[in-house]
């Protein structure tokens, strides 16, 4: 801080003194000269006190430190939804709730090799190498069908973080993809092998010269080619439906009209079996928002299956009504041999067949119900399967209804027939 009477102050006072003397010499008035002197000195002193003296530097601030409580590792890992263990000296010192649910609440303080009882994990859990280990796949940890990926990461204090990641869903999806490719290849290879074999036989002069043999072989080749065609069409259809599954259909579809159209089409192609088709449609069934072509495909697949597996001469009943939940319920019931309970959950899997030989003999591709399932999922509906061995099967579809136009429709029945038994019906 500069002194009040530095060089600039003295210079200012000297100038005031000169001005004061000049005032006295010019005017001869001592009072005026004194006023000038006192006023000038006061002005100089004020200027010195309020000058441009630099502000003092700010006081140094202490370094910022985290004064809070230390991080609680137990609380931290509890916020993670996947199993996490903290291991020190080969023992589990922390485990979050998912880890305790998977491995048991007793694992705290236990040897980590006993906590994670898996041969593939034991060697890596005791490895002294501090570097992060590569992920390890654990099959059967928890339950026999579960698959986990174990990752270990070292901490700065020699502890380790063991992270378990559930890969069951990813593995199941990959297995389905592999099975699908294998099944599709097999389904295509079988008719193709038959066609090639008969072509080779017909190329022989002896076999090719017999008109009856040639006609029989050509019929087999034609049937196998049609089988391949149906399979390719179903694969393309399934791929298209899956590509559109996130795009909600919005056309207004009158299912009563659609049911009658499909029945008329099938009755023309099924000869005498067409007489077994029965439609029972309630009056006040509202329209649904949907894709007409896909819903027609659902009807063709469900009614077609019922005609194939229902006993000849027994009815195949298509019912359409409004469900008690407000949704539109469409059901197709047959009186066939039925499906054992253990097979019902898998009927919508691609290429799954209860009786593969019978299905192929009837021209089935194994994709019909898989296509139905994907179409119903796209329409935000629900698919129910109910079957009683020896009595028959009922497949029901529930679809969201849209506002009706107020017109009522009388119950329609294309043929009078006894109602399906309660044990058979799914609704």
Secondary structure per residue as TSV (DSSP state, phi and psi in degrees):
chain	resnum	aa	ss	phi	psi
A	1	X	-	360.0	126.2
A	2	X	-	-69.9	150.9
A	3	X	-	-72.3	144.0
A	4	X	T	-60.4	-30.7
A	5	X	T	-107.7	55.0
A	6	X	S	-84.4	-168.1
A	7	X	H	-62.4	-40.6
A	8	X	H	-66.0	-36.7
A	9	X	H	-65.6	-46.3
A	10	X	H	-62.7	-37.5
A	11	X	H	-64.2	-42.0
A	12	X	H	-63.6	-42.8
A	13	X	H	-66.3	-34.3
A	14	X	H	-64.6	-40.9
A	15	X	H	-64.3	-38.7
A	16	X	H	-65.2	-41.5
A	17	X	H	-61.4	-42.9
A	18	X	H	-61.0	-43.2
A	19	X	H	-64.4	-39.2
A	20	X	H	-64.1	-45.9
A	21	X	H	-62.7	-40.8
A	22	X	H	-64.6	-39.2
A	23	X	H	-63.6	-42.7
A	24	X	H	-66.4	-41.5
A	25	X	H	-68.3	-37.2
A	26	X	H	-78.1	-38.0
A	27	X	H	-107.7	-19.3
A	28	X	-	67.5	19.8
A	29	X	-	-109.2	107.9
A	30	X	H	-68.2	-33.9
A	31	X	H	-66.6	-42.3
A	32	X	H	-63.2	-39.3
A	33	X	H	-64.6	-40.8
A	34	X	H	-65.2	-37.4
A	35	X	H	-62.9	-43.6
A	36	X	H	-62.6	-40.8
A	37	X	H	-64.9	-49.7
A	38	X	H	-65.2	-43.4
A	39	X	H	-63.9	-40.4
A	40	X	H	-65.9	-42.9
A	41	X	H	-62.8	-41.9
A	42	X	H	-61.1	-41.6
A	43	X	H	-63.8	-39.5
A	44	X	H	-66.0	-42.7
A	45	X	H	-64.8	-39.3
A	46	X	H	-63.4	-41.6
A	47	X	H	-63.3	-37.5
A	48	X	H	-68.4	-39.7
A	49	X	H	-70.9	-29.3
A	50	X	T	-115.0	28.8
A	51	X	S	-74.4	-171.3
A	52	X	-	-88.0	45.5
A	53	X	-	-64.5	127.5
A	54	X	-	-62.7	141.5
A	55	X	-	-66.0	147.8
A	56	X	-	-64.3	144.6
A	57	X	-	-62.6	147.4
A	58	X	-	-63.5	145.9
A	59	X	-	-64.4	137.5
A	60	X	-	-60.3	134.7
A	61	X	-	-88.2	142.0
A	62	X	-	-67.6	150.0
A	63	X	-	-60.5	138.2
A	64	X	-	-74.4	129.0
A	65	X	-	-130.3	151.3
A	66	X	-	-79.3	104.5
A	67	X	-	-90.1	-0.2
A	68	X	S	-74.6	178.8
A	69	X	-	-69.8	149.8
A	70	X	-	-62.0	152.3
A	71	X	-	-62.5	133.1
A	72	X	-	-91.1	110.0
A	73	X	H	-61.1	-39.2
A	74	X	H	-60.0	-45.4
A	75	X	H	-66.0	-36.2
A	76	X	H	-64.7	-48.1
A	77	X	H	-74.8	-18.9
A	78	X	H	-66.6	-21.4
A	79	X	T	-80.1	-5.7
A	80	X	-	-95.7	133.6
A	81	X	S	-83.5	-11.2
A	82	X	S	-101.8	155.0
A	83	X	-	-61.2	126.5
A	84	X	E	-131.1	133.7
A	85	X	E	-126.2	142.3
A	86	X	E	-108.5	124.2
A	87	X	E	-115.5	132.6
A	88	X	E	-133.6	127.0
A	89	X	T	52.9	38.7
A	90	X	T	80.0	4.7
A	91	X	E	-121.6	150.8
A	92	X	E	-80.4	117.1
A	93	X	E	-102.4	-23.4
A	94	X	E	-142.8	146.0
A	95	X	E	-152.5	129.9
A	96	X	-	-79.7	175.8
A	97	X	H	-59.4	-44.9
A	98	X	H	-59.5	-36.0
A	99	X	H	-67.8	-40.9
A	100	X	H	-68.3	-35.2
A	101	X	H	-66.8	-36.0
A	102	X	H	-77.5	-44.1
A	103	X	H	-106.0	-13.6
A	104	X	-	110.1	146.0
A	105	X	G	-71.8	-10.7
A	106	X	G	-82.2	-2.7
A	107	X	G	-74.0	-17.2
A	108	X	T	-64.2	124.5
A	109	X	T	85.2	-3.5
A	110	X	S	-90.4	155.8
A	111	X	B	-57.7	131.2
A	112	X	H	-62.3	-27.9
A	113	X	H	-69.4	-27.0
A	114	X	H	-83.8	-28.9
A	115	X	H	-69.3	-46.5
A	116	X	S	-105.2	87.7
A	117	X	-	-82.0	85.9
A	118	X	-	-149.8	128.5
A	119	X	H	-58.0	-37.3
A	120	X	H	-69.3	-21.3
A	121	X	H	-93.8	-26.5
A	122	X	H	-57.0	-48.4
A	123	X	H	-63.6	-40.1
A	124	X	H	-75.4	-29.5
A	125	X	H	-69.5	-25.0
A	126	X	T	-102.8	3.8
A	127	X	-	-65.9	131.4
A	128	X	-	-84.2	-5.0
A	129	X	-	-68.1	119.7
A	130	X	-	-74.8	-12.2
A	131	X	S	-68.8	149.6
A	132	X	-	-59.1	132.7
A	133	X	-	-86.5	155.7
A	134	X	-	-68.9	152.2
A	135	X	-	-57.6	143.3
A	136	X	E	-121.5	130.7
A	137	X	E	-88.5	128.8
A	138	X	E	-117.3	115.3
A	139	X	E	-100.8	127.6
A	140	X	S	89.5	6.9
A	141	X	S	-74.1	128.4
A	142	X	S	91.1	-81.1
A	143	X	S	-126.6	164.9
A	144	X	T	-63.2	-29.5
A	145	X	T	-96.2	4.2
A	146	X	-	-89.5	147.2
A	147	X	E	-130.4	130.1
A	148	X	E	-123.4	152.6
A	149	X	E	-113.5	123.3
A	150	X	E	-102.9	128.7
A	151	X	E	-122.4	138.0
A	152	X	E	-122.8	133.6
A	153	X	E	-130.4	127.0
A	154	X	E	-75.7	148.4
A	155	X	-	-105.0	168.6
A	156	X	T	-69.4	-20.7
A	157	X	T	-100.3	25.1
A	158	X	S	74.5	-0.6
A	159	X	-	-80.6	167.4
A	160	X	E	-130.9	146.6
A	161	X	E	-102.4	123.2
A	162	X	E	-107.2	118.6
A	163	X	E	-114.9	124.8
A	164	X	E	-108.5	125.7
A	165	X	E	-116.7	124.4
A	166	X	E	-75.6	115.6
A	167	X	-	-110.1	15.1
A	168	X	H	-60.4	-46.3
A	169	X	H	-63.2	-43.4
A	170	X	H	-64.1	-40.5
A	171	X	H	-66.0	-40.6
A	172	X	H	-63.1	-40.4
A	173	X	H	-65.3	-40.1
A	174	X	H	-67.5	-38.3
A	175	X	H	-65.2	-39.5
A	176	X	H	-63.3	-39.3
A	177	X	H	-65.1	-44.6
A	178	X	H	-63.9	-44.3
A	179	X	H	-62.7	-39.3
A	180	X	H	-62.8	-46.6
A	181	X	H	-62.6	-43.1
A	182	X	H	-64.5	-44.0
A	183	X	H	-67.0	-42.1
A	184	X	H	-62.6	-42.0
A	185	X	H	-62.0	-42.7
A	186	X	H	-65.1	-44.6
A	187	X	H	-63.6	-33.0
A	188	X	H	-80.2	-35.9
A	189	X	H	-68.5	-36.8
A	190	X	H	-62.4	-53.3
A	191	X	H	-67.7	-31.5
A	192	X	H	-65.3	-40.0
A	193	X	H	-63.5	-39.2
A	194	X	H	-63.4	-43.8
A	195	X	H	-62.6	-46.7
A	196	X	H	-63.8	-38.7
A	197	X	H	-64.5	-42.5
A	198	X	H	-71.6	-34.6
A	199	X	H	-62.2	-42.3
A	200	X	H	-64.3	-39.6
A	201	X	H	-65.8	-42.9
A	202	X	H	-67.1	-24.1
A	203	X	T	-71.3	-15.9
A	204	X	S	-75.2	131.8
A	205	X	H	-59.5	-37.7
A	206	X	H	-65.8	-49.3
A	207	X	H	-71.5	-38.3
A	208	X	H	-70.7	-20.3
A	209	X	H	-80.9	-15.5
A	210	X	-	-89.4	116.6
A	211	X	H	-63.6	-40.4
A	212	X	H	-65.4	-44.2
A	213	X	H	-63.6	-43.6
A	214	X	H	-61.9	-43.3
A	215	X	H	-64.4	-40.6
A	216	X	H	-66.1	-42.7
A	217	X	H	-66.0	-41.0
A	218	X	H	-64.3	-34.9
A	219	X	H	-65.8	-43.1
A	220	X	H	-62.0	-43.9
A	221	X	H	-62.0	-40.5
A	222	X	H	-64.5	-44.2
A	223	X	H	-62.8	-42.0
A	224	X	H	-67.4	-37.3
A	225	X	H	-65.8	-39.9
A	226	X	H	-65.1	-36.9
A	227	X	H	-62.1	-44.0
A	228	X	H	-62.5	-40.4
A	229	X	H	-61.5	-45.2
A	230	X	H	-61.6	-41.0
A	231	X	H	-64.3	-45.8
A	232	X	H	-62.8	-42.0
A	233	X	H	-62.8	-41.1
A	234	X	H	-67.0	-39.3
A	235	X	H	-63.2	-43.6
A	236	X	H	-64.8	-42.4
A	237	X	H	-61.7	-44.3
A	238	X	H	-62.8	-42.3
A	239	X	H	-63.0	-41.0
A	240	X	H	-66.5	-41.5
A	241	X	H	-64.4	-42.8
A	242	X	H	-63.9	-35.2
A	243	X	H	-68.2	-24.5
A	244	X	T	-103.4	8.4
A	245	X	T	-66.4	-22.2
A	246	X	T	-92.8	-1.8
A	247	X	S	-102.5	106.9
A	248	X	-	-71.4	125.4
A	249	X	-	-69.0	147.5
A	250	X	-	-128.1	2.6
A	251	X	E	-73.7	146.5
A	252	X	E	-85.7	116.9
A	253	X	E	-114.4	126.8
A	254	X	-	-90.7	102.4
A	255	X	H	-66.4	-28.1
A	256	X	H	-62.8	-45.0
A	257	X	H	-64.9	-41.1
A	258	X	H	-65.0	-40.5
A	259	X	H	-61.2	-44.7
A	260	X	H	-64.5	-38.1
A	261	X	H	-64.9	-46.1
A	262	X	H	-65.0	-40.8
A	263	X	H	-60.3	-41.3
A	264	X	H	-64.6	-40.4
A	265	X	H	-64.2	-46.9
A	266	X	H	-69.9	-34.7
A	267	X	H	-62.7	-31.2
A	268	X	H	-75.5	-23.7
A	269	X	H	-102.7	-12.7
A	270	X	S	-101.9	8.4
A	271	X	G	52.7	-126.9
A	272	X	G	-66.1	-29.6
A	273	X	G	-65.6	-22.1
A	274	X	G	-63.1	-21.9
A	275	X	G	-70.4	-16.2
A	276	X	G	-83.8	-7.4
A	277	X	E	-75.7	129.0
A	278	X	E	-130.5	134.4
A	279	X	E	-117.9	126.6
A	280	X	E	-121.8	107.0
A	281	X	E	-120.0	122.0
A	282	X	-	-71.2	167.1
A	283	X	T	-73.2	-60.0
A	284	X	T	-90.4	48.4
A	285	X	-	-84.9	117.6
A	286	X	-	-75.1	165.2
A	287	X	-	-74.8	164.8
A	288	X	E	-122.6	157.1
A	289	X	E	-87.5	119.5
A	290	X	E	-164.1	-176.9
A	291	X	-	-104.4	114.8
A	292	X	H	-60.1	-45.4
A	293	X	H	-62.2	-41.1
A	294	X	H	-71.8	-39.2
A	295	X	H	-67.6	-33.9
A	296	X	H	-64.1	-38.0
A	297	X	H	-64.7	-38.3
A	298	X	H	-59.0	-47.3
A	299	X	H	-63.4	-44.3
A	300	X	H	-61.0	-42.7
A	301	X	H	-67.6	-45.7
A	302	X	H	-68.4	-46.6
A	303	X	H	-68.6	-37.9
A	304	X	H	-60.7	-43.1
A	305	X	H	-63.0	-42.9
A	306	X	H	-62.7	-37.1
A	307	X	H	-69.4	-35.5
A	308	X	H	-69.5	-45.5
A	309	X	H	-100.1	-9.3
A	310	X	B	-78.8	151.0
A	311	X	-	-70.1	138.5
A	312	X	T	-56.3	138.0
A	313	X	T	87.6	-7.3
A	314	X	S	-97.5	153.2
A	315	X	-	-73.6	149.9
A	316	X	E	-117.2	108.8
A	317	X	E	-105.3	125.4
A	318	X	E	-105.4	117.9
A	319	X	E	-110.8	141.1
A	320	X	E	-134.9	122.8
A	321	X	E	-155.5	168.7
A	322	X	E	-89.2	125.6
A	323	X	-	-74.3	160.8
A	324	X	T	-63.1	-19.5
A	325	X	T	-82.9	-5.5
A	326	X	S	95.8	-9.0
A	327	X	S	-83.5	163.9
A	328	X	E	-92.2	124.6
A	329	X	E	-106.3	123.6
A	330	X	E	-116.4	124.0
A	331	X	E	-131.6	145.7
A	332	X	E	-125.2	122.3
A	333	X	E	-121.6	139.3
A	334	X	-	-125.1	170.2
A	335	X	-	-120.2	72.4
A	336	X	B	-110.7	-155.2
A	337	X	S	-76.3	-17.3
A	338	X	-	80.7	173.2
A	339	X	-	-123.7	129.2
A	340	X	-	-58.6	146.8
A	341	X	H	-56.1	-35.0
A	342	X	H	-66.9	-18.7
A	343	X	H	-91.6	-20.4
A	344	X	H	-56.1	-45.1
A	345	X	T	-63.5	-18.3
A	346	X	T	-106.4	2.6
A	347	X	T	-64.3	-26.3
A	348	X	T	-90.1	3.0
A	349	X	S	-74.6	147.8
A	350	X	T	-65.7	131.1
A	351	X	T	68.4	9.3
A	352	X	-	-80.7	131.2
A	353	X	-	-133.7	138.9
A	354	X	S	-71.2	-43.0
A	355	X	S	-130.0	95.8
A	356	X	H	-61.9	-42.4
A	357	X	H	-63.2	-44.4
A	358	X	H	-66.0	-39.9
A	359	X	H	-63.1	-45.0
A	360	X	H	-66.5	-39.0
A	361	X	H	-61.9	-29.5
A	362	X	T	-90.7	5.1
A	363	X	T	86.3	12.0
A	364	X	-	-75.5	147.7
A	365	X	-	-100.1	-11.5
A	366	X	S	81.9	9.1
A	367	X	-	-116.4	-4.0
A	368	X	H	-57.0	-54.0
A	369	X	H	-72.6	-28.1
A	370	X	H	-63.9	-40.8
A	371	X	H	-64.8	-44.4
A	372	X	H	-58.6	-45.6
A	373	X	H	-58.7	-46.2
A	374	X	H	-68.1	-36.2
A	375	X	H	-65.3	-44.0
A	376	X	H	-66.0	-37.5
A	377	X	H	-62.6	-40.5
A	378	X	H	-63.6	-34.2
A	379	X	T	-84.5	6.7
A	380	X	T	59.0	37.7
A	381	X	-	-107.0	-162.9
A	382	X	E	-139.9	142.2
A	383	X	E	-116.0	124.7
A	384	X	E	-118.6	136.0
A	385	X	E	-119.5	129.2
A	386	X	E	-137.9	134.5
A	387	X	E	-147.9	144.4
A	388	X	E	-124.4	120.7
A	389	X	T	-59.7	128.7
A	390	X	T	89.3	-12.7
A	391	X	T	-114.5	-37.9
A	392	X	E	140.0	-174.7
A	393	X	E	-131.9	143.0
A	394	X	E	-125.9	125.8
A	395	X	E	-111.4	123.9
A	396	X	E	-117.5	141.4
A	397	X	E	-122.7	128.1
A	398	X	E	-111.6	127.0
A	399	X	E	-125.3	143.1
A	400	X	-	-64.1	134.8
A	401	X	B	-88.6	154.9
A	402	X	-	-113.5	171.2
A	403	X	-	-58.3	136.3
A	404	X	-	-86.9	162.8
A	405	X	-	-91.7	8.5
A	406	X	S	87.7	-6.9
A	407	X	-	-83.1	138.8
A	408	X	-	-98.3	150.1
A	409	X	-	-124.1	128.2
A	410	X	-	-69.2	151.5
A	411	X	-	-61.0	129.5
A	412	X	E	-112.3	136.2
A	413	X	E	-137.5	119.9
A	414	X	S	-73.8	-14.3
A	415	X	S	-161.0	135.2
A	416	X	-	-76.1	128.2
A	417	X	-	-155.6	156.3
A	418	X	-	-63.8	146.5
A	419	X	-	-69.2	145.6
A	420	X	-	-64.6	144.2
A	421	X	-	-61.8	152.8
A	422	X	T	-62.1	-36.5
A	423	X	T	-66.7	-24.2
A	424	X	T	-84.7	-37.7
A	425	X	-	-73.0	147.4
A	426	X	-	-95.4	-18.4
A	427	X	-	-98.3	360.0
